[in-house]
């Protein structure tokens, strides 16, 4: 259990550092990464459908698509942070409601500190909407962790019962 705890703490720290590094990028650097992801998506769509989104979207539509990718990245990274936080908390004898609340509070506080950090970075600004999106990602990660826990718990106990019958 201690090894699992150390690994889960390592994953949690990894996601925290990754979030911090993304937040440390200037507004221009952040925009360039978002633009590269959007262009990659457009290339994939072109490869599978033959439709060139770059040519068929207006500048406004392209900007909305890029914004969607940025916000999905927010959700995804906080989903992973809360999932790894829940894994850490699963290694302690705590109630499930406490684990969920502790993970959510931890992620929301980290999201708030992340937005404050962006206040100090050139070309970036804090947004309450981003904290809400990050929080939604955290809730998604908590739900995913609960489902993961249920699957692992079921498999573990089904194997335990098989071994006891022998």
DSSP file (Angstrom, degrees, kcal/mol; ACC not computed):
  #  RESIDUE AA STRUCTURE BP1 BP2  ACC     N-H-->O    O-->H-N    N-H-->O    O-->H-N    TCO  KAPPA ALPHA  PHI   PSI    X-CA   Y-CA   Z-CA
    1    1 A X     >        0   0    0      0, 0.0     4,-2.3     0, 0.0     5,-0.1   0.000 360.0 360.0 360.0 -35.8    0.0    0.0    0.0
    2    2 A X  H  >  +     0   0    0      2,-0.2     4,-2.3     1,-0.2     5,-0.2   0.881 360.0  51.1 -66.4 -36.6    2.9    2.3    0.8
    3    3 A X  H  > S+     0   0    0      2,-0.2     4,-2.4     1,-0.2    -1,-0.2   0.929 110.4  49.0 -65.0 -44.4    4.4    1.8   -2.7
    4    4 A X  H  > S+     0   0    0      1,-0.2     4,-2.7     2,-0.2    -2,-0.2   0.899 110.3  52.2 -60.3 -40.5    1.0    2.6   -4.3
    5    5 A X  H  X S+     0   0    0     -4,-2.3     4,-2.6     2,-0.2    -2,-0.2   0.918 109.6  48.1 -62.3 -44.6    0.8    5.7   -2.1
    6    6 A X  H  X S+     0   0    0     -4,-2.3     4,-2.3     2,-0.2    -2,-0.2   0.911 113.1  48.2 -64.2 -42.4    4.2    6.9   -3.2
    7    7 A X  H  X S+     0   0    0     -4,-2.4     4,-2.3     2,-0.2    -2,-0.2   0.928 112.5  48.4 -63.3 -45.1    3.4    6.3   -6.9
    8    8 A X  H  X S+     0   0    0     -4,-2.7     4,-2.3     1,-0.2    80,-0.2   0.891 110.9  50.5 -64.3 -39.7    0.0    8.1   -6.5
    9    9 A X  H  X S+     0   0    0     -4,-2.6     4,-2.7     2,-0.2    -1,-0.2   0.906 109.0  53.1 -63.3 -40.4    1.7   11.1   -4.8
   10   10 A X  H  X S+     0   0    0     -4,-2.3     4,-2.4     1,-0.2    -2,-0.2   0.916 109.4  47.7 -60.2 -43.9    4.3   11.2   -7.7
   11   11 A X  H  X S+     0   0    0     -4,-2.3     4,-2.3     2,-0.2    -1,-0.2   0.904 111.6  50.8 -62.8 -41.1    1.4   11.3  -10.2
   12   12 A X  H  X S+     0   0    0     -4,-2.3     4,-2.2    72,-0.2    -2,-0.2   0.935 111.6  46.4 -63.0 -46.3   -0.3   14.1   -8.2
   13   13 A X  H  X S+     0   0    0     -4,-2.7     4,-2.7     1,-0.2     5,-0.2   0.894 109.4  56.5 -63.1 -39.5    3.0   16.1   -8.0
   14   14 A X  H  X S+     0   0    0     -4,-2.4     4,-2.5    -5,-0.2    -2,-0.2   0.938 109.3  44.7 -56.0 -49.0    3.5   15.5  -11.8
   15   15 A X  H  X S+     0   0    0     -4,-2.3     4,-2.5     1,-0.2    -1,-0.2   0.872 112.4  52.3 -66.3 -36.4    0.1   17.0  -12.6
   16   16 A X  H  X S+     0   0    0     -4,-2.2     4,-2.4     2,-0.2    -1,-0.2   0.923 111.5  45.9 -64.7 -43.4    0.7   20.0  -10.3
   17   17 A X  H  X S+     0   0    0     -4,-2.7     4,-2.7     2,-0.2    -2,-0.2   0.910 111.9  51.9 -65.5 -41.8    4.0   20.8  -11.9
   18   18 A X  H  X S+     0   0    0     -4,-2.5     4,-2.4    -5,-0.2    -2,-0.2   0.925 110.6  47.8 -61.2 -44.6    2.6   20.4  -15.4
   19   19 A X  H  X S+     0   0    0     -4,-2.5     4,-2.2     1,-0.2    -1,-0.2   0.928 112.2  49.9 -60.4 -45.3   -0.3   22.8  -14.5
   20   20 A X  H  X S+     0   0    0     -4,-2.4     4,-1.4     1,-0.2    -2,-0.2   0.911 110.7  49.5 -60.9 -42.8    2.2   25.3  -13.0
   21   21 A X  H  X S+     0   0    0     -4,-2.7     4,-0.5     1,-0.2    -1,-0.2   0.904 110.2  49.9 -65.7 -40.8    4.4   25.1  -16.1
   22   22 A X  H >< S+     0   0    0     -4,-2.4     3,-1.0     1,-0.2    -1,-0.2   0.897 111.1  50.4 -62.8 -38.1    1.5   25.7  -18.4
   23   23 A X  H 3< S+     0   0    0     -4,-2.2    -1,-0.2     1,-0.2    -2,-0.2   0.753 102.5  61.3 -70.9 -23.6    0.5   28.7  -16.3
   24   24 A X  H 3< S+     0   0    0     -4,-1.4    -1,-0.2    -3,-0.2    -2,-0.2   0.603  82.3 102.5 -79.7 -10.9    4.0   30.1  -16.5
   25   25 A X  S << S-     0   0    0     -3,-1.0    96,-0.1    -4,-0.5    -3,-0.0  -0.473  79.3-113.5 -71.8 143.7    3.9   30.4  -20.2
   26   26 A X     >  -     0   0    0     -2,-0.1     4,-2.7     1,-0.1     5,-0.2  -0.201  31.9-101.0 -67.5 168.1    3.3   33.9  -21.6
   27   27 A X  H  > S+     0   0    0     95,-1.9     4,-2.2     1,-0.2     5,-0.1   0.877 124.3  50.5 -58.9 -38.5    0.0   34.7  -23.3
   28   28 A X  H  > S+     0   0    0     94,-0.2     4,-2.3     2,-0.2    -1,-0.2   0.928 111.3  47.0 -67.1 -45.7    1.8   34.4  -26.7
   29   29 A X  H  > S+     0   0    0      1,-0.2     4,-2.0     2,-0.2    -2,-0.2   0.913 113.0  49.3 -62.3 -42.8    3.4   31.0  -25.9
   30   30 A X  H  X S+     0   0    0     -4,-2.7     4,-2.2     1,-0.2    -1,-0.2   0.909 111.1  49.6 -63.1 -42.5    0.1   29.7  -24.6
   31   31 A X  H  X S+     0   0    0     -4,-2.2     4,-2.6    -5,-0.2    -1,-0.2   0.896 108.2  54.0 -63.9 -40.3   -1.8   30.9  -27.7
   32   32 A X  H  X S+     0   0    0     -4,-2.3     4,-2.2     2,-0.2    -1,-0.2   0.902 109.0  47.9 -62.6 -40.9    0.9   29.2  -30.0
   33   33 A X  H  X S+     0   0    0     -4,-2.0     4,-2.3     2,-0.2    -1,-0.2   0.930 112.5  48.7 -65.0 -44.3    0.4   25.9  -28.3
   34   34 A X  H  X S+     0   0    0     -4,-2.2     4,-2.3     1,-0.2    -2,-0.2   0.897 111.0  51.0 -61.4 -39.5   -3.4   26.2  -28.6
   35   35 A X  H  X S+     0   0    0     -4,-2.6     4,-2.7     2,-0.2    -1,-0.2   0.892 108.6  51.3 -65.5 -39.8   -3.0   27.1  -32.2
   36   36 A X  H  X S+     0   0    0     -4,-2.2     4,-2.3     2,-0.2    -2,-0.2   0.904 110.9  48.1 -64.1 -41.1   -0.8   24.1  -32.9
   37   37 A X  H  X S+     0   0    0     -4,-2.3     4,-2.3     2,-0.2    -2,-0.2   0.915 112.6  48.9 -64.9 -42.3   -3.4   21.7  -31.2
   38   38 A X  H  X S+     0   0    0     -4,-2.3     4,-2.4     2,-0.2    -2,-0.2   0.913 111.5  48.9 -64.4 -42.9   -6.2   23.3  -33.3
   39   39 A X  H  X S+     0   0    0     -4,-2.7     4,-2.3     2,-0.2    -1,-0.2   0.892 109.6  52.4 -64.0 -38.8   -4.2   23.0  -36.5
   40   40 A X  H  X S+     0   0    0     -4,-2.3     4,-2.3     2,-0.2    -2,-0.2   0.921 109.4  49.6 -61.7 -43.5   -3.4   19.3  -35.7
   41   41 A X  H  X S+     0   0    0     -4,-2.3     4,-2.7     1,-0.2    -2,-0.2   0.925 109.9  50.9 -59.5 -44.9   -7.1   18.7  -35.1
   42   42 A X  H  X S+     0   0    0     -4,-2.4     4,-2.3     1,-0.2    11,-0.4   0.876 109.6  50.7 -62.1 -37.5   -7.9   20.4  -38.5
   43   43 A X  H  X S+     0   0    0     -4,-2.3     4,-2.5     2,-0.2    -1,-0.2   0.900 110.3  49.3 -66.1 -40.9   -5.3   18.1  -40.2
   44   44 A X  H  X S+     0   0    0     -4,-2.3     4,-2.2     2,-0.2     5,-0.2   0.928 111.8  48.5 -64.3 -44.2   -6.8   15.0  -38.7
   45   45 A X  H  X>S+     0   0    0     -4,-2.7     4,-2.8     1,-0.2     5,-0.6   0.918 112.2  49.8 -60.3 -43.0  -10.3   16.1  -39.8
   46   46 A X  H  X5S+     0   0    0     -4,-2.3     4,-1.8     1,-0.2    -2,-0.2   0.900 110.0  50.8 -62.9 -41.2   -8.9   16.8  -43.3
   47   47 A X  H  <5S+     0   0    0     -4,-2.5    -1,-0.2     1,-0.2    -2,-0.2   0.891 119.6  34.9 -65.0 -39.9   -7.2   13.4  -43.4
   48   48 A X  H  <5S+     0   0    0     -4,-2.2    -2,-0.2    -5,-0.1    -1,-0.2   0.780 134.8  21.3 -88.3 -27.7  -10.4   11.5  -42.4
   49   49 A X  H  <5S-     0   0    0     -4,-2.8    -3,-0.2    -5,-0.2    -2,-0.2   0.628  90.3-126.8-115.1 -18.4  -13.1   13.6  -44.1
   50   50 A X     << +     0   0    0     -4,-1.8     2,-0.5    -5,-0.6    -4,-0.2   0.441  67.8 130.0  82.9  -1.9  -11.3   15.5  -46.9
   51   51 A X        -     0   0    0     -6,-0.6     2,-1.1    -9,-0.0    -1,-0.3  -0.760  54.7-142.8 -92.3 128.6  -12.7   18.7  -45.5
   52   52 A X     >  -     0   0    0     -2,-0.5     4,-1.8     1,-0.2     3,-0.3  -0.759  18.0-177.4 -91.7  97.8  -10.2   21.5  -44.9
   53   53 A X  H  > S+     0   0    0     -2,-1.1     4,-2.3   -11,-0.4    -1,-0.2   0.843  78.4  61.6 -65.4 -33.7  -11.4   23.2  -41.8
   54   54 A X  H  4 S+     0   0    0      1,-0.2    -1,-0.2     2,-0.2     8,-0.1   0.898 112.5  37.6 -60.7 -39.4   -8.7   25.9  -41.9
   55   55 A X  H  4 S+     0   0    0     -3,-0.3    -1,-0.2     1,-0.2    -2,-0.2   0.798 119.7  46.5 -82.1 -29.0  -10.0   27.1  -45.2
   56   56 A X  H  < S+     0   0    0     -4,-1.8     2,-0.3     2,-0.1    -2,-0.2   0.684  96.8  81.0 -91.9 -17.4  -13.7   26.7  -44.5
   57   57 A X  S  < S-     0   0    0     -4,-2.3     2,-0.1    -5,-0.2    -5,-0.0  -0.665  76.8-127.0 -88.9 143.4  -13.9   28.2  -41.0
   58   58 A X     >  -     0   0    0     -2,-0.3     4,-2.6     1,-0.1     5,-0.2  -0.351  33.0-102.7 -74.1 167.5  -14.1   32.0  -40.5
   59   59 A X  H  > S+     0   0    0      1,-0.2     4,-2.1     2,-0.2     5,-0.1   0.887 124.8  50.3 -59.6 -38.5  -11.5   33.6  -38.2
   60   60 A X  H  > S+     0   0    0      2,-0.2     4,-2.2     1,-0.2    -1,-0.2   0.923 110.4  48.4 -66.7 -44.0  -14.2   33.8  -35.5
   61   61 A X  H  > S+     0   0    0      1,-0.2     4,-2.3     2,-0.2    -2,-0.2   0.896 111.3  50.6 -63.5 -39.9  -15.1   30.1  -35.9
   62   62 A X  H  X S+     0   0    0     -4,-2.6     4,-2.5     2,-0.2    -1,-0.2   0.906 109.7  50.8 -63.1 -41.2  -11.5   29.1  -35.7
   63   63 A X  H  X S+     0   0    0     -4,-2.1     4,-2.3     2,-0.2    -2,-0.2   0.875 110.0  50.0 -64.6 -37.9  -11.0   31.2  -32.6
   64   64 A X  H  X S+     0   0    0     -4,-2.2     4,-2.3     2,-0.2    -2,-0.2   0.908 110.4  50.0 -66.7 -41.7  -14.0   29.5  -31.0
   65   65 A X  H  X S+     0   0    0     -4,-2.3     4,-2.0     2,-0.2    -2,-0.2   0.921 111.6  48.4 -61.4 -44.4  -12.6   26.1  -31.9
   66   66 A X  H  X S+     0   0    0     -4,-2.5     4,-2.1     1,-0.2    -2,-0.2   0.900 110.0  52.0 -62.6 -41.2   -9.3   27.0  -30.4
   67   67 A X  H  X S+     0   0    0     -4,-2.3     4,-2.5     1,-0.2     5,-0.2   0.899 106.8  53.7 -61.9 -40.8  -11.0   28.3  -27.2
   68   68 A X  H  X S+     0   0    0     -4,-2.3     4,-2.4     1,-0.2    -1,-0.2   0.912 108.8  48.8 -60.6 -42.3  -12.9   25.0  -26.9
   69   69 A X  H  X S+     0   0    0     -4,-2.0     4,-2.0     2,-0.2    -1,-0.2   0.891 110.0  52.1 -64.7 -38.4   -9.6   23.1  -27.1
   70   70 A X  H  X S+     0   0    0     -4,-2.1     4,-1.9     2,-0.2    -2,-0.2   0.931 112.7  44.3 -62.4 -45.4   -8.1   25.4  -24.4
   71   71 A X  H  X S+     0   0    0     -4,-2.5     4,-2.4     1,-0.2    -2,-0.2   0.854 111.0  53.4 -71.5 -34.3  -11.1   24.8  -22.0
   72   72 A X  H  X S+     0   0    0     -4,-2.4     4,-2.9    -5,-0.2    -1,-0.2   0.867 107.4  52.9 -65.7 -34.6  -11.0   21.0  -22.7
   73   73 A X  H  X S+     0   0    0     -4,-2.0     4,-2.5     2,-0.2     5,-0.3   0.912 107.5  51.6 -65.0 -41.8   -7.4   21.1  -21.8
   74   74 A X  H  X S+     0   0    0     -4,-1.9     4,-1.9     1,-0.2     5,-0.2   0.957 113.7  43.9 -56.1 -51.2   -8.3   22.8  -18.5
   75   75 A X  H  X S+     0   0    0     -4,-2.4     4,-2.1     1,-0.2    -2,-0.2   0.924 113.9  50.3 -61.6 -45.2  -10.9   20.2  -17.7
   76   76 A X  H  X S+     0   0    0     -4,-2.9     4,-2.0     1,-0.2    -1,-0.2   0.899 110.4  47.2 -63.0 -43.1   -8.7   17.3  -18.7
   77   77 A X  H  X S+     0   0    0     -4,-2.5     4,-1.8     1,-0.2    -1,-0.2   0.871 114.8  46.0 -71.8 -34.8   -5.7   18.3  -16.7
   78   78 A X  H  X S+     0   0    0     -4,-1.9     4,-2.4    -5,-0.3    -1,-0.2   0.781 108.1  58.1 -77.0 -25.5   -7.8   18.9  -13.6
   79   79 A X  H  X S+     0   0    0     -4,-2.1     4,-2.2    -5,-0.2    -2,-0.2   0.933 109.5  44.6 -62.8 -45.5   -9.6   15.7  -14.1
   80   80 A X  H  X S+     0   0    0     -4,-2.0     4,-2.5     2,-0.2    -2,-0.2   0.872 111.4  53.6 -67.4 -37.0   -6.2   13.9  -14.0
   81   81 A X  H  X S+     0   0    0     -4,-1.8     4,-2.1     2,-0.2    -2,-0.2   0.937 112.5  42.9 -63.5 -45.9   -5.2   15.9  -10.9
   82   82 A X  H  X S+     0   0    0     -4,-2.4     4,-2.6     2,-0.2    -2,-0.2   0.874 112.3  54.2 -70.0 -35.1   -8.3   15.0   -9.0
   83   83 A X  H  X S+     0   0    0     -4,-2.2     4,-2.0     2,-0.2    -2,-0.2   0.946 111.9  43.8 -61.3 -47.6   -8.0   11.4  -10.1
   84   84 A X  H  X S+     0   0    0     -4,-2.5     4,-1.9     2,-0.2   -72,-0.2   0.858 112.1  53.7 -68.3 -33.5   -4.5   11.1   -8.9
   85   85 A X  H  X S+     0   0    0     -4,-2.1     4,-2.3    -5,-0.2    -1,-0.2   0.912 108.0  50.3 -64.5 -42.0   -5.5   12.9   -5.6
   86   86 A X  H  X S+     0   0    0     -4,-2.6     4,-2.0     1,-0.2    -2,-0.2   0.886 106.6  55.4 -63.0 -38.0   -8.2   10.4   -5.1
   87   87 A X  H  X S+     0   0    0     -4,-2.0     4,-0.7     2,-0.2    -1,-0.2   0.911 107.9  49.0 -61.7 -40.7   -5.7    7.5   -5.7
   88   88 A X  H >< S+     0   0    0     -4,-1.9     3,-1.3   -80,-0.2    -2,-0.2   0.947 111.9  48.6 -60.3 -47.3   -3.6    9.0   -2.9
   89   89 A X  H >< S+     0   0    0     -4,-2.3     3,-1.5     1,-0.3     5,-0.3   0.773 100.5  65.1 -68.0 -26.1   -6.6    9.2   -0.6
   90   90 A X  H 3< S+     0   0    0     -4,-2.0    -1,-0.3     1,-0.3    -2,-0.2   0.733  92.8  64.2 -65.8 -20.7   -7.6    5.6   -1.4
   91   91 A X  T << S+     0   0    0     -3,-1.3     2,-0.3    -4,-0.7    -1,-0.3   0.465  96.3  69.3 -83.9   0.6   -4.4    4.5    0.3
   92   92 A X  S <  S-     0   0    0     -3,-1.5     2,-2.0    -4,-0.1     0, 0.0  -0.890  94.3-110.8-115.4 149.1   -5.6    5.9    3.6
   93   93 A X        +     0   0    0     -2,-0.3     2,-0.3     0, 0.0    -3,-0.1  -0.519  68.5 136.8 -79.0  79.5   -8.5    4.5    5.8
   94   94 A X        -     0   0    0     -2,-2.0     2,-0.1    -5,-0.3    -2,-0.0  -0.829  59.8 -95.0-122.6 159.4  -10.9    7.4    5.2
   95   95 A X     >  -     0   0    0     -2,-0.3     4,-2.2     1,-0.1     5,-0.1  -0.430  33.1-122.1 -71.0 150.8  -14.6    7.7    4.4
   96   96 A X  H  > S+     0   0    0      1,-0.2     4,-2.5     2,-0.2     5,-0.2   0.889 111.5  52.1 -63.7 -40.8  -15.5    8.0    0.8
   97   97 A X  H  > S+     0   0    0      1,-0.2     4,-2.6     2,-0.2     5,-0.2   0.907 109.6  50.4 -63.1 -40.5  -17.3   11.3    1.2
   98   98 A X  H  > S+     0   0    0      2,-0.2     4,-3.0     1,-0.2     5,-0.3   0.921 109.9  50.7 -62.5 -43.3  -14.3   12.8    3.0
   99   99 A X  H  X S+     0   0    0     -4,-2.2     4,-2.5     2,-0.2     5,-0.2   0.933 112.0  46.8 -58.7 -46.9  -12.0   11.6    0.1
  100  100 A X  H  X S+     0   0    0     -4,-2.5     4,-2.5     1,-0.2    -2,-0.2   0.934 115.8  44.0 -63.7 -46.4  -14.3   13.2   -2.5
  101  101 A X  H  X S+     0   0    0     -4,-2.6     4,-3.0     2,-0.2     5,-0.3   0.908 113.7  50.5 -65.7 -41.5  -14.6   16.5   -0.6
  102  102 A X  H  X S+     0   0    0     -4,-3.0     4,-2.5    -5,-0.2    -2,-0.2   0.917 112.6  46.9 -63.1 -42.7  -10.9   16.6    0.2
  103  103 A X  H  X S+     0   0    0     -4,-2.5     4,-2.4    -5,-0.3    -2,-0.2   0.928 114.5  46.8 -64.5 -45.0   -9.9   16.0   -3.5
  104  104 A X  H  X S+     0   0    0     -4,-2.5     4,-2.6    -5,-0.2     5,-0.2   0.937 114.0  46.8 -63.8 -46.7  -12.4   18.6   -4.7
  105  105 A X  H  X S+     0   0    0     -4,-3.0     4,-2.7     1,-0.2     5,-0.2   0.925 112.2  51.3 -61.8 -44.2  -11.3   21.2   -2.2
  106  106 A X  H  X S+     0   0    0     -4,-2.5     4,-2.3    -5,-0.3    -1,-0.2   0.931 113.2  44.8 -57.3 -47.0   -7.6   20.5   -3.0
  107  107 A X  H  X S+     0   0    0     -4,-2.4     4,-2.5     2,-0.2    -2,-0.2   0.885 113.1  49.7 -68.3 -39.0   -8.2   20.9   -6.7
  108  108 A X  H  X S+     0   0    0     -4,-2.6     4,-2.4     2,-0.2    -1,-0.2   0.919 112.3  47.9 -66.5 -42.5  -10.3   24.0   -6.4
  109  109 A X  H  X S+     0   0    0     -4,-2.7     4,-2.4    -5,-0.2    -2,-0.2   0.909 112.9  48.7 -63.6 -40.8   -7.7   25.7   -4.1
  110  110 A X  H  X S+     0   0    0     -4,-2.3     4,-2.2    -5,-0.2    -2,-0.2   0.891 109.8  52.1 -66.4 -37.7   -5.0   24.7   -6.6
  111  111 A X  H  X S+     0   0    0     -4,-2.5     4,-2.2     2,-0.2    -2,-0.2   0.905 110.0  49.1 -63.2 -41.2   -7.1   26.1   -9.5
  112  112 A X  H  X S+     0   0    0     -4,-2.4     4,-2.1     2,-0.2    -2,-0.2   0.916 112.2  47.6 -64.1 -42.9   -7.5   29.4   -7.6
  113  113 A X  H  X S+     0   0    0     -4,-2.4     4,-2.3     1,-0.2    -2,-0.2   0.856 109.5  54.9 -67.3 -32.5   -3.7   29.5   -6.9
  114  114 A X  H  X S+     0   0    0     -4,-2.2     4,-1.8     2,-0.2    -2,-0.2   0.909 108.2  47.8 -64.5 -42.8   -3.1   28.7  -10.6
  115  115 A X  H  X S+     0   0    0     -4,-2.2     4,-0.9     2,-0.2    -2,-0.2   0.885 110.8  51.3 -67.1 -37.2   -5.2   31.7  -11.7
  116  116 A X  H >X S+     0   0    0     -4,-2.1     3,-0.8     1,-0.2     4,-0.6   0.911 107.0  54.6 -62.9 -41.1   -3.4   33.9   -9.2
  117  117 A X  H >< S+     0   0    0     -4,-2.3     3,-1.4     1,-0.3     4,-0.2   0.885 102.4  57.0 -59.0 -39.0   -0.1   32.7  -10.7
  118  118 A X  H >< S+     0   0    0     -4,-1.8     3,-1.3     1,-0.3     6,-0.3   0.764  93.8  67.9 -65.7 -24.1   -1.3   33.8  -14.1
  119  119 A X  H << S+     0   0    0     -4,-0.9    -1,-0.3    -3,-0.8    -2,-0.2   0.794 101.0  49.2 -61.3 -27.5   -1.8   37.3  -12.8
  120  120 A X  T << S+     0   0    0     -3,-1.4     2,-0.4    -4,-0.6    -1,-0.2   0.421  95.8  88.9 -93.4  -0.8    2.0   37.4  -12.5
  121  121 A X  S X  S-     0   0    0     -3,-1.3     3,-1.9    -4,-0.2   -96,-0.1  -0.838  86.2-105.9-106.4 135.8    2.7   36.2  -16.0
  122  122 A X  T 3  S+     0   0    0     -2,-0.4   -95,-1.9     1,-0.3   -94,-0.2  -0.319 102.6   8.4 -59.4 129.5    3.0   38.5  -19.0
  123  123 A X  T 3  S+     0   0    0      1,-0.3     2,-0.3   -97,-0.2    -1,-0.3   0.542 108.9 103.6  79.2   6.8   -0.1   38.4  -21.3
  124  124 A X    <   -     0   0    0     -3,-1.9     2,-0.3    -6,-0.3    -1,-0.3  -0.845  45.3-174.6-118.5 156.6   -2.1   36.2  -18.9
  125  125 A X        -     0   0    0     -2,-0.3     2,-0.2    -3,-0.1    -6,-0.1  -0.994  29.7-104.2-147.9 150.9   -4.9   37.1  -16.6
  126  126 A X        -     0   0    0     -2,-0.3     2,-0.4   -10,-0.1     3,-0.1  -0.484  33.6-167.6 -75.7 145.6   -7.0   35.2  -14.0
  127  127 A X     >  -     0   0    0     -2,-0.2     4,-1.2     1,-0.1     3,-0.3  -0.992  24.1-152.3-137.2 128.8  -10.5   34.2  -14.8
  128  128 A X  H  > S+     0   0    0     -2,-0.4     4,-2.0     1,-0.2     5,-0.2   0.847 100.0  62.3 -64.1 -33.5  -13.2   32.9  -12.5
  129  129 A X  H  > S+     0   0    0      1,-0.2     4,-2.5     2,-0.2    -1,-0.2   0.883  99.8  54.0 -60.2 -38.1  -14.6   30.9  -15.4
  130  130 A X  H  > S+     0   0    0     -3,-0.3     4,-3.0     1,-0.2    -1,-0.2   0.889 105.8  52.2 -64.4 -37.9  -11.4   28.9  -15.7
  131  131 A X  H  X S+     0   0    0     -4,-1.2     4,-2.3     2,-0.2    -1,-0.2   0.907 110.6  48.6 -63.4 -40.3  -11.7   28.0  -12.0
  132  132 A X  H  X S+     0   0    0     -4,-2.0     4,-2.1     2,-0.2    -2,-0.2   0.906 112.8  47.1 -65.8 -40.8  -15.2   26.8  -12.6
  133  133 A X  H  X S+     0   0    0     -4,-2.5     4,-2.2     2,-0.2    -2,-0.2   0.918 112.5  49.8 -66.1 -43.1  -14.0   24.8  -15.7
  134  134 A X  H  X S+     0   0    0     -4,-3.0     4,-2.2     1,-0.2    -2,-0.2   0.895 110.2  51.3 -60.2 -40.2  -11.1   23.3  -13.6
  135  135 A X  H  X S+     0   0    0     -4,-2.3     4,-2.4     2,-0.2    -2,-0.2   0.882 107.4  52.0 -65.7 -39.0  -13.6   22.4  -10.9
  136  136 A X  H  X S+     0   0    0     -4,-2.1     4,-2.1     2,-0.2    -1,-0.2   0.898 109.9  49.9 -63.6 -39.7  -15.8   20.6  -13.4
  137  137 A X  H  X S+     0   0    0     -4,-2.2     4,-2.2     2,-0.2    -2,-0.2   0.891 109.0  52.3 -63.2 -39.2  -12.8   18.7  -14.5
  138  138 A X  H  X S+     0   0    0     -4,-2.2     4,-2.2     2,-0.2    -2,-0.2   0.909 108.4  49.8 -64.1 -42.4  -12.0   17.8  -10.9
  139  139 A X  H  X S+     0   0    0     -4,-2.4     4,-2.3     1,-0.2    -1,-0.2   0.908 109.9  51.8 -62.5 -41.0  -15.5   16.5  -10.4
  140  140 A X  H  X S+     0   0    0     -4,-2.1     4,-2.4     1,-0.2    -2,-0.2   0.907 109.8  49.4 -61.0 -42.3  -15.2   14.4  -13.5
  141  141 A X  H  X S+     0   0    0     -4,-2.2     4,-2.5     2,-0.2    -1,-0.2   0.868 108.9  52.1 -65.4 -37.0  -11.9   13.0  -12.2
  142  142 A X  H  X S+     0   0    0     -4,-2.2     4,-2.3     2,-0.2    -2,-0.2   0.919 110.7  47.6 -65.0 -43.3  -13.5   12.2   -8.9
  143  143 A X  H  X S+     0   0    0     -4,-2.3     4,-2.4     2,-0.2    -2,-0.2   0.914 112.3  49.8 -63.5 -42.6  -16.3   10.3  -10.6
  144  144 A X  H  X S+     0   0    0     -4,-2.4     4,-2.6     1,-0.2    -2,-0.2   0.900 110.5  50.5 -62.6 -40.3  -13.7    8.5  -12.8
  145  145 A X  H  X S+     0   0    0     -4,-2.5     4,-2.9     2,-0.2    -2,-0.2   0.889 109.3  51.0 -65.5 -38.9  -11.7    7.5   -9.7
  146  146 A X  H  X S+     0   0    0     -4,-2.3     4,-2.5     2,-0.2    -2,-0.2   0.918 111.7  47.0 -64.0 -42.9  -14.8    6.2   -8.0
  147  147 A X  H  X S+     0   0    0     -4,-2.4     4,-2.2     2,-0.2    -2,-0.2   0.922 113.0  49.4 -63.3 -43.1  -15.6    4.1  -11.0
  148  148 A X  H  X S+     0   0    0     -4,-2.6     4,-2.7     1,-0.2     5,-0.2   0.921 111.0  49.9 -59.8 -45.4  -12.0    2.9  -11.1
  149  149 A X  H  X S+     0   0    0     -4,-2.9     4,-3.0     1,-0.2     5,-0.2   0.911 109.5  51.3 -61.2 -43.5  -12.2    2.1   -7.4
  150  150 A X  H  X S+     0   0    0     -4,-2.5     4,-2.4     2,-0.2    -1,-0.2   0.907 111.7  47.0 -61.8 -41.8  -15.4    0.1   -7.8
  151  151 A X  H  X S+     0   0    0     -4,-2.2     4,-2.6     2,-0.2     5,-0.2   0.949 115.5  44.3 -65.2 -48.7  -13.9   -2.0  -10.7
  152  152 A X  H  X S+     0   0    0     -4,-2.7     4,-2.9     1,-0.2    -2,-0.2   0.914 114.3  50.5 -62.4 -43.1  -10.7   -2.7   -8.7
  153  153 A X  H  X S+     0   0    0     -4,-3.0     4,-2.5    -5,-0.2    -1,-0.2   0.911 111.8  47.7 -61.0 -44.4  -12.7   -3.5   -5.6
  154  154 A X  H  X S+     0   0    0     -4,-2.4     4,-2.2    -5,-0.2    -2,-0.2   0.923 114.1  46.1 -64.6 -45.4  -15.0   -5.9   -7.4
  155  155 A X  H  X S+     0   0    0     -4,-2.6     4,-2.1     2,-0.2    -2,-0.2   0.931 113.3  50.0 -63.1 -45.1  -12.1   -7.6   -9.1
  156  156 A X  H  X S+     0   0    0     -4,-2.9     4,-2.1     1,-0.2    -2,-0.2   0.930 113.6  44.3 -60.2 -47.1  -10.1   -7.9   -5.9
  157  157 A X  H  X S+     0   0    0     -4,-2.5     4,-2.2     1,-0.2    -1,-0.2   0.821 110.4  54.2 -72.2 -29.5  -13.1   -9.3   -3.9
  158  158 A X  H  X S+     0   0    0     -4,-2.2     4,-1.5    -5,-0.2    -1,-0.2   0.885 111.5  46.2 -69.6 -35.9  -14.0  -11.8   -6.7
  159  159 A X  H  X S+     0   0    0     -4,-2.1     4,-2.2     2,-0.2    -2,-0.2   0.871 110.6  53.7 -70.1 -36.8  -10.5  -13.1   -6.7
  160  160 A X  H  X S+     0   0    0     -4,-2.1     4,-2.0     1,-0.2    -2,-0.2   0.922 108.7  48.5 -62.3 -44.0  -10.5  -13.2   -2.8
  161  161 A X  H  X S+     0   0    0     -4,-2.2     4,-1.4     1,-0.2    -1,-0.2   0.865 109.9  52.4 -67.7 -34.4  -13.7  -15.3   -2.9
  162  162 A X  H  X S+     0   0    0     -4,-1.5     4,-0.9     1,-0.2    -1,-0.2   0.913 110.5  47.6 -65.0 -42.0  -12.2  -17.7   -5.5
  163  163 A X  H  < S+     0   0    0     -4,-2.2     3,-0.3     1,-0.2    -2,-0.2   0.847 109.4  53.4 -69.0 -33.0   -9.1  -18.2   -3.4
  164  164 A X  H  < S+     0   0    0     -4,-2.0    -1,-0.2     1,-0.2    -2,-0.2   0.810 104.2  56.3 -71.9 -28.6  -11.2  -18.9   -0.2
  165  165 A X  H  <        0   0    0     -4,-1.4    -1,-0.2     1,-0.2    -2,-0.2   0.751 360.0 360.0 -73.3 -23.7  -13.2  -21.6   -2.0
  166  166 A X     <        0   0    0     -4,-0.9    -1,-0.2    -3,-0.3    -2,-0.2   0.480 360.0 360.0 -79.3 360.0  -10.1  -23.5   -2.9
